[in-house]
Amino acid sequence: MSGLLAARELARTGFDVTLLEASDSWGGCVGSHVVAGLELDSGAESFATRSSAVADLAAELGLAGNIVSPDPSGAWVQLPDGPRELPKTGILGIPASPWDPEVRRSLGLLGALRASMDAWLPASLGTSKDVASVSSLVRARMGRRVLERLVEPVVGGVHSADPELLDVDVVAPGLRQGVRTHGSLAAAVAAQRKSGAARDRVKAGSAIAGLRDGMHTLVAALVQDLESRGVHLEAGVRADAVTRTSAGWRVSGPDRALECEVLVVALDGPSAVSLLAADLPALASHRPAEGPDIRLVTLVLDLPELDRKPRGTGVLVAPQTPGIQAKALTHATAKWDWLAAKAGPGTHVLRLSYGRSRDTPGGDSYDASYRRRDGAATDQQLLRAALDDASALLDVSIAETDVVDWDVVRWPGSLPFASVGHKQRVDSIRSICAATGNLAIVGGWLSGNGLAAVVADTPRQVRALMS
């Protein structure tokens, strides 16, 4: 996505742009696949609405009328002691009110009491240091039960990471400043939710939105836009090496080399650093660890019993929960009305996500509960695990005979996360690139994970390159 967006921004400023893509499809993790005759998202299936970045892009591409909200029933969280409804008014699982019924049911009386102390603590607690993790902020202000029973399942499901390592200022920008402004973490969450609802072009109260017919339609619209601007789109073309020249850069592939004045590298972090390290050795020390290997198992079921939406739009799994290998389950036909209409009565689409954070090579160790617990390697093993997990999470017996069709999509190293100190590392990388005068690096490993972050950051970096 960052490559498509960068090409669009360059073309808008008058450049003759060539876009090289090593694979045979565009859009990276915003992909599609066909299962049981349904064209479904194979990667990202929604976007965060705390900013208007994606909605604005969709509008520019003629898709404003296709923005849809998920079913309001919301998701659940699977805890070691059973399922609970996930609070609908939180950010990263952090509640806007510890006394909301859904929050109290998850925390218990003592947990809610501890979380409510947030309102009486000094605003400097958890906000005074230059950098902070999600865990350190939540634990200091609301306590361990909010962290373990609400935040860890959400962060694990969305970012595939341990909140102890995530930089809160990157994954929830402005939240710590909100504590200082409003006096408590709960008030800061409520203020962000309120301001987001005012900006969004989707139903108030929804933290995410999607596109009718799938997020992959955004890629198709972007590609069409690039073609209309004269961008040269070349799929199936690898860039094996780049070299600085007196006039700019030479990009070399297996069969040819291209010369360019300005170069934008839109790859995963390790690949980007490897490609540029020979000419920019200062980048070598900033090579990030690879993200976790994510496996998505999509099941299309003929199972009318799921018409009642037993767990709303899906389930996030607390990492301490025994017997469940998946980190999240999305009941896609319960979540999106347009998909339920396409699938028809009694036909249901489930998507289960596998793969959590690994130990980092630099020595920072993740909590053991976040290490990959699912040993399933083959597609058949993943199917078996998905059927078992879906049965347990939805409390509905699901057999292989209920499966109309299924597919496994693997995203190796595709979800880098913003660990503590991320902004400082990004600033260093971008300073190295800026010193060349004709190079930018873009992508989720720098902007922060998620489509909204990439869509907002990429044009900004290209404009900075042009200034």
C-alpha positions as CSV (number, residue, x, y, z in Angstrom):
1,M,0.0,0.0,0.0
2,S,2.8,2.5,0.8
3,G,4.3,1.9,-2.6
4,L,1.0,2.6,-4.4
5,L,0.5,5.7,-2.3
6,A,4.0,7.0,-2.9
7,A,3.6,6.5,-6.6
8,R,0.4,8.4,-6.6
9,E,1.9,11.3,-4.7
10,L,4.9,11.5,-7.0
11,A,2.7,11.4,-10.1
12,R,0.6,14.2,-8.7
13,T,3.7,16.4,-8.4
14,G,4.6,15.8,-12.1
15,F,7.1,13.0,-12.0
16,D,7.3,10.2,-14.5
17,V,6.9,7.2,-12.1
18,T,7.7,3.6,-12.5
19,L,6.5,1.2,-9.7
20,L,8.2,-2.1,-9.4
21,E,6.4,-5.0,-7.5
22,A,8.2,-8.3,-6.9
23,S,5.0,-10.3,-6.6
24,D,2.2,-10.6,-9.1
25,S,-0.3,-8.6,-7.2
26,W,-0.7,-5.1,-5.8
27,G,-1.5,-3.9,-2.3
28,G,0.6,-6.0,0.0
29,C,-1.4,-7.0,3.1
30,V,-4.5,-5.5,1.6
31,G,-5.2,-8.5,-0.6
32,S,-8.0,-10.7,-1.7
33,H,-8.8,-14.4,-2.3
34,V,-11.8,-16.3,-3.5
35,V,-13.3,-18.9,-1.1
36,A,-16.5,-20.8,-2.0
37,G,-17.1,-18.3,-4.8
38,L,-16.9,-15.3,-2.5
39,E,-14.2,-12.7,-3.1
40,L,-12.9,-12.0,0.4
41,D,-10.2,-9.9,2.0
42,S,-7.1,-12.0,2.6
43,G,-5.4,-9.5,4.8
44,A,-6.7,-6.2,6.2
45,E,-10.5,-6.2,6.3
46,S,-11.1,-2.8,8.1
47,F,-9.4,0.4,9.1
48,A,-9.1,2.5,12.2
49,T,-11.3,5.6,12.2
50,R,-9.5,7.7,14.9
51,S,-8.3,9.8,11.9
52,S,-10.0,10.5,8.6
53,A,-7.0,9.4,6.5
54,V,-8.5,6.3,4.9
55,A,-11.9,7.8,4.6
56,D,-10.5,10.8,2.8
57,L,-8.5,8.6,0.4
58,A,-11.6,6.5,-0.3
59,A,-13.5,9.6,-1.1
60,E,-10.8,10.8,-3.5
61,L,-11.0,7.5,-5.3
62,G,-14.8,7.6,-5.6
63,L,-15.5,5.1,-2.8
64,A,-16.9,7.4,-0.1
65,G,-20.4,5.8,-0.6
66,N,-18.9,2.4,0.1
67,I,-17.7,3.1,3.6
68,V,-19.6,0.9,6.1
69,S,-19.7,0.4,9.8
70,P,-19.5,-3.1,11.4
71,D,-22.4,-4.6,13.1
72,P,-23.0,-2.8,16.4
73,S,-23.1,-6.0,18.5
74,G,-19.4,-5.8,18.9
75,A,-16.8,-8.4,19.7
76,W,-16.1,-10.6,22.7
77,V,-12.9,-11.5,24.6
78,Q,-12.1,-15.1,25.7
79,L,-10.6,-15.0,29.1
80,P,-9.2,-18.0,31.1
81,D,-12.4,-18.1,33.1
82,G,-14.8,-17.8,30.1
83,P,-16.1,-15.4,27.4
84,R,-17.0,-11.8,28.1
85,E,-18.4,-9.0,25.9
86,L,-15.6,-6.6,24.9
87,P,-16.3,-3.0,26.0
88,K,-17.3,-1.0,22.9
89,T,-16.0,2.4,24.2
90,G,-12.3,1.7,24.6
91,I,-9.0,2.3,22.8
92,L,-6.6,-0.7,22.6
93,G,-9.0,-2.3,25.2
94,I,-8.5,0.6,27.6
95,P,-11.9,1.5,28.9
96,A,-13.4,5.0,28.9
97,S,-15.3,4.0,32.1
98,P,-14.3,1.3,34.6
99,W,-17.9,1.0,35.7
100,D,-19.5,0.3,32.3
101,P,-21.4,-3.0,32.8
102,E,-19.3,-4.8,30.1
103,V,-16.0,-3.6,31.7
104,R,-17.1,-4.5,35.2
105,R,-18.1,-8.0,34.1
106,S,-14.6,-8.5,32.7
107,L,-12.7,-7.0,35.6
108,G,-14.8,-8.0,38.6
109,L,-15.5,-5.6,41.4
110,L,-11.9,-5.3,42.7
111,G,-10.6,-4.8,39.2
112,A,-13.1,-2.1,38.5
113,L,-12.3,-0.4,41.8
114,R,-8.6,-0.4,41.0
115,A,-9.2,0.9,37.5
116,S,-11.3,3.7,38.9
117,M,-8.4,5.0,41.0
118,D,-7.1,6.3,37.7
119,A,-9.3,9.4,38.2
120,W,-7.6,10.3,41.5
121,L,-4.0,9.7,40.5
122,P,-1.7,12.6,39.5
123,A,-1.8,13.2,35.7
124,S,2.0,12.9,35.7
125,L,1.9,9.2,36.5
126,G,2.7,7.2,33.4
127,T,3.1,10.3,31.3
128,S,6.3,12.0,32.5
129,K,8.9,9.8,30.8
130,D,10.0,10.5,27.2
131,V,8.8,7.1,26.1
132,A,6.4,4.5,27.5
133,S,5.0,1.2,26.7
134,V,1.3,0.4,26.5
135,S,1.7,-1.9,29.5
136,S,3.5,0.6,31.7
137,L,0.8,3.3,31.1
138,V,-2.1,0.9,31.7
139,R,-0.6,-0.9,34.7
140,A,0.3,2.4,36.4
141,R,-3.0,4.0,36.0
142,M,-5.6,1.2,35.9
143,G,-3.9,-1.9,37.2
144,R,-3.0,-5.4,36.2
145,R,-6.5,-6.7,35.5
146,V,-7.3,-4.1,32.9
147,L,-4.0,-5.0,31.3
148,E,-4.4,-8.7,31.3
149,R,-8.1,-9.0,30.7
150,L,-8.8,-6.2,28.2
151,V,-5.6,-4.7,26.7
152,E,-3.5,-7.8,26.1
153,P,-6.2,-9.6,24.1
154,V,-6.8,-6.5,21.9
155,V,-3.2,-5.7,21.4
156,G,-2.4,-9.3,20.7
157,G,-5.2,-9.7,18.2
158,V,-4.6,-6.4,16.4
159,H,-0.8,-6.0,16.6
160,S,0.3,-9.5,17.3
161,A,2.6,-8.1,20.0
162,D,3.1,-7.8,23.7
163,P,1.9,-4.5,25.1
164,E,5.0,-4.4,27.3
165,L,7.0,-3.7,24.1
166,L,4.6,-1.5,22.1
167,D,5.3,2.3,22.2
168,V,2.0,3.8,23.3
169,D,2.7,7.1,21.6
170,V,2.8,5.3,18.2
171,V,-0.1,2.9,18.5
172,A,-2.3,5.4,20.4
173,P,-1.0,8.9,19.4
174,G,-2.0,11.7,21.8
175,L,-3.2,9.3,24.5
176,R,-0.5,10.3,27.1
177,Q,-1.0,13.9,26.3
178,G,-4.7,13.4,26.8
179,V,-4.0,12.1,30.3
180,R,-2.2,15.3,31.1
181,T,-5.0,17.4,29.5
182,H,-8.0,15.6,31.0
183,G,-6.6,14.3,34.2
184,S,-7.0,10.6,33.8
185,L,-6.5,7.8,31.3
186,A,-10.2,7.0,31.1
187,A,-11.0,10.6,30.3
188,A,-8.3,10.7,27.7
189,V,-9.8,7.6,26.0
190,A,-13.3,9.1,26.1
191,A,-12.0,12.4,24.6
192,Q,-10.3,10.5,21.8
193,R,-13.4,8.5,21.1
194,K,-15.5,11.6,21.0
195,S,-13.3,13.6,18.7
196,G,-12.9,10.6,16.5
197,A,-16.6,10.2,16.2
198,A,-17.0,13.8,15.3
199,R,-14.4,13.5,12.5
200,D,-15.5,10.2,11.1
201,R,-17.8,9.6,8.2
202,V,-19.0,6.5,9.8
203,K,-21.4,5.7,12.6
204,A,-20.4,7.4,15.9
205,G,-19.1,5.0,18.4
206,S,-17.4,2.7,15.9
207,A,-13.6,2.6,16.2
208,I,-13.3,0.9,12.8
209,A,-15.0,0.9,9.4
210,G,-14.7,-1.1,6.2
211,L,-15.6,-0.9,2.5
212,R,-18.6,-2.6,0.9
213,D,-17.2,-5.6,-1.1
214,G,-14.0,-5.6,0.9
215,M,-10.9,-3.5,1.7
216,H,-9.2,-4.9,-1.4
217,T,-11.5,-2.7,-3.5
218,L,-9.3,0.2,-2.3
219,V,-6.3,-1.4,-4.0
220,A,-8.2,-1.8,-7.2
221,A,-9.2,1.8,-7.2
222,L,-5.7,3.0,-6.4
223,V,-4.3,0.9,-9.3
224,Q,-6.9,2.4,-11.6
225,D,-6.0,5.9,-10.4
226,L,-2.3,5.3,-11.0
227,E,-3.0,4.0,-14.5
228,S,-5.0,7.2,-15.3
229,R,-2.0,9.3,-14.1
230,G,0.4,7.4,-16.5
231,V,2.3,5.5,-13.8
232,H,4.2,2.6,-15.2
233,L,3.0,-0.4,-13.1
234,E,5.4,-3.4,-13.4
235,A,4.4,-6.5,-11.4
236,G,6.6,-9.6,-11.1
237,V,9.8,-7.4,-11.2
238,R,12.3,-7.7,-8.4
239,A,14.7,-5.0,-7.3
240,D,17.8,-6.9,-6.3
241,A,20.2,-4.0,-5.8
242,V,20.2,-0.2,-5.7
243,T,23.3,2.0,-6.3
244,R,23.7,5.7,-6.0
245,T,24.8,7.5,-9.1
246,S,25.7,11.1,-9.9
247,A,22.2,11.6,-11.3
248,G,20.3,9.7,-8.6
249,W,19.9,5.9,-8.3
250,R,20.3,2.8,-10.4
251,V,17.8,0.0,-9.6
252,S,19.0,-3.4,-10.8
253,G,16.9,-6.5,-11.3
254,P,17.4,-10.0,-12.8
255,D,17.0,-8.8,-16.4
256,R,17.6,-5.0,-16.5
257,A,18.6,-1.9,-14.6
258,L,16.6,1.4,-14.4
259,E,17.9,4.9,-13.7
260,C,15.9,7.4,-11.6
261,E,16.3,10.8,-10.1
262,V,14.3,10.0,-6.9
263,L,13.9,6.6,-5.2
264,V,11.2,5.5,-2.8
265,V,11.7,2.2,-1.1
266,A,8.4,0.6,0.1
267,L,9.5,-2.7,1.5
268,D,9.4,-4.5,4.9
269,G,12.1,-3.2,7.3
270,P,14.7,-6.0,7.0
271,S,14.5,-6.0,3.2
272,A,14.7,-2.2,2.9
273,V,17.8,-2.0,5.1
274,S,19.4,-4.9,3.2
275,L,18.8,-3.2,-0.2
276,L,20.2,0.1,0.9
277,A,23.0,-0.8,3.4
278,A,25.8,-1.0,0.8
279,D,25.3,2.7,-0.1
280,L,24.0,3.8,3.3
281,P,26.0,1.8,5.9
282,A,24.5,3.9,8.7
283,L,21.2,2.2,8.1
284,A,22.6,-1.2,9.1
285,S,22.4,-0.6,12.8
286,H,18.7,0.3,12.4
287,R,17.7,-3.1,10.8
288,P,14.5,-4.1,12.6
289,A,13.6,-7.6,13.7
290,E,11.2,-9.4,11.5
291,G,7.5,-9.4,12.5
292,P,5.7,-12.5,13.5
293,D,4.5,-15.0,10.9
294,I,0.7,-14.6,10.6
295,R,-1.5,-17.3,9.3
296,L,-5.1,-16.6,8.5
297,V,-7.5,-19.5,8.2
298,T,-10.8,-18.6,6.4
299,L,-13.7,-21.0,6.7
300,V,-16.9,-20.8,4.7
301,L,-19.5,-22.9,6.6
302,D,-23.0,-24.1,5.9
303,L,-24.1,-23.8,9.5
304,P,-27.5,-22.0,10.2
305,E,-26.8,-22.3,13.9
306,L,-24.4,-19.4,13.5
307,D,-27.2,-17.1,12.3
308,R,-27.7,-16.1,16.0
309,K,-24.2,-14.5,16.1
310,P,-23.2,-16.3,19.4
311,R,-20.2,-14.0,19.9
312,G,-21.1,-10.9,18.0
313,T,-18.6,-9.9,15.4
314,G,-15.8,-12.2,16.8
315,V,-13.6,-13.1,19.7
316,L,-10.2,-11.8,20.8
317,V,-8.2,-14.3,22.9
318,A,-6.4,-13.5,26.1
319,P,-2.9,-15.0,25.8
320,Q,-3.3,-16.8,29.2
321,T,-6.4,-18.7,27.9
322,P,-5.6,-22.5,27.9
323,G,-6.6,-24.8,25.0
324,I,-7.0,-22.1,22.3
325,Q,-4.3,-21.6,19.7
326,A,-5.9,-18.8,17.7
327,K,-5.3,-15.2,18.8
328,A,-8.5,-14.0,17.3
329,L,-11.6,-15.1,15.4
330,T,-13.6,-12.8,13.1
331,H,-17.2,-13.8,12.4
332,A,-17.1,-11.9,9.1
333,T,-20.7,-12.5,8.0
334,A,-21.9,-11.3,11.5
335,K,-19.6,-8.3,11.2
336,W,-20.4,-7.0,7.7
337,D,-24.0,-6.9,6.5
338,W,-22.9,-6.7,2.8
339,L,-21.0,-10.0,3.2
340,A,-23.9,-11.7,4.9
341,A,-26.2,-10.7,2.0
342,K,-23.7,-12.1,-0.5
343,A,-23.2,-15.3,1.4
344,G,-26.9,-15.9,1.9
345,P,-28.9,-17.4,4.9
346,G,-27.1,-20.1,6.8
347,T,-23.7,-19.6,5.1
348,H,-21.1,-18.1,7.3
349,V,-17.5,-16.8,6.9
350,L,-15.1,-17.2,9.8
351,R,-11.5,-16.0,9.9
352,L,-9.1,-17.2,12.5
353,S,-5.7,-15.6,13.0
354,Y,-2.6,-17.5,14.2
355,G,0.9,-16.2,15.1
356,R,2.1,-14.0,17.9
357,S,5.3,-12.2,18.7
358,R,8.6,-14.0,18.9
359,D,11.7,-13.4,21.0
360,T,13.8,-10.6,19.4
361,P,17.3,-11.4,18.3
362,G,18.7,-8.4,20.3
363,G,18.0,-10.1,23.6
364,D,14.7,-8.4,24.6
365,S,12.6,-11.4,25.6
366,Y,8.8,-11.4,25.2
367,D,6.7,-12.9,28.0
368,A,6.4,-16.7,27.4
369,S,2.7,-16.4,26.9
370,Y,3.2,-14.3,23.8
371,R,5.5,-16.8,22.1
372,R,4.0,-18.7,19.3
373,R,1.9,-21.4,20.9
374,D,0.5,-22.9,17.7
375,G,2.8,-25.6,16.3
376,A,0.5,-26.3,13.3
377,A,2.7,-26.0,10.2
378,T,0.7,-27.5,7.3
379,D,-2.6,-26.2,5.9
380,Q,-4.4,-29.4,7.1
381,Q,-3.1,-28.9,10.6
382,L,-4.2,-25.3,10.6
383,L,-7.7,-26.4,9.4
384,R,-8.0,-28.8,12.3
385,A,-6.9,-26.2,14.7
386,A,-9.3,-23.7,13.3
387,L,-12.3,-26.0,13.6
388,D,-11.4,-26.9,17.2
389,D,-10.8,-23.2,18.1
390,A,-13.9,-22.0,16.4
391,S,-16.0,-24.6,18.1
392,A,-14.6,-23.6,21.5
393,L,-14.8,-19.8,21.0
394,L,-18.3,-19.8,19.5
395,D,-19.6,-22.6,21.7
396,V,-21.0,-24.3,18.6
397,S,-19.9,-27.7,17.4
398,I,-18.2,-27.2,14.0
399,A,-17.2,-30.3,12.0
400,E,-15.3,-30.6,8.8
401,T,-18.5,-31.7,7.1
402,D,-19.9,-28.2,7.8
403,V,-17.1,-26.6,5.7
404,V,-18.1,-25.5,2.2
405,D,-14.6,-24.3,1.4
406,W,-11.5,-23.0,3.2
407,D,-8.2,-21.3,2.6
408,V,-5.0,-20.5,4.4
409,V,-3.1,-17.3,3.8
410,R,0.3,-16.8,5.2
411,W,1.9,-13.4,5.8
412,P,5.5,-14.0,6.9
413,G,7.0,-11.2,8.9
414,S,4.3,-8.9,7.8
415,L,3.2,-7.2,11.0
416,P,6.2,-5.3,12.4
417,F,5.3,-3.5,15.6
418,A,6.4,-0.2,17.1
419,S,8.4,-1.1,20.1
420,V,9.3,1.5,22.8
421,G,11.5,4.2,21.4
422,H,10.1,3.7,17.9
423,K,9.8,7.4,17.1
424,Q,13.4,8.1,17.9
425,R,14.6,5.2,15.7
426,V,12.3,6.3,12.8
427,D,13.7,9.9,13.1
428,S,17.3,8.5,12.8
429,I,16.4,6.4,9.7
430,R,14.6,9.3,8.0
431,S,17.5,11.7,8.8
432,I,19.9,9.3,7.1
433,C,17.6,9.1,4.0
434,A,17.0,12.9,4.0
435,A,20.7,13.6,3.9
436,T,20.8,12.0,0.4
437,G,18.3,14.5,-0.9
438,N,16.6,12.0,-3.2
439,L,15.5,9.0,-1.1
440,A,12.6,8.1,1.1
441,I,11.7,4.9,2.9
442,V,8.0,4.3,3.6
443,G,5.9,1.5,5.1
444,G,4.2,0.2,8.2
445,W,7.5,-0.6,9.9
446,L,8.1,3.1,10.1
447,S,4.7,4.8,10.1
448,G,3.2,2.4,12.6
449,N,1.1,-0.6,11.9
450,G,-2.3,-0.3,10.4
451,L,-3.8,1.1,7.2
452,A,-4.7,4.4,8.7
453,A,-1.1,5.1,9.8
454,V,0.3,4.1,6.4
455,V,-2.2,6.2,4.4
456,A,-1.5,9.2,6.6
457,D,2.3,8.9,6.7
458,T,3.3,8.0,3.1
459,P,2.1,11.1,1.2
460,R,3.7,13.2,4.0
461,Q,7.1,11.6,3.5
462,V,6.9,12.0,-0.2
463,R,6.0,15.7,0.1
464,A,9.0,16.1,2.5
465,L,11.2,14.5,-0.1
466,M,10.0,17.0,-2.7
467,S,10.4,20.1,-0.4
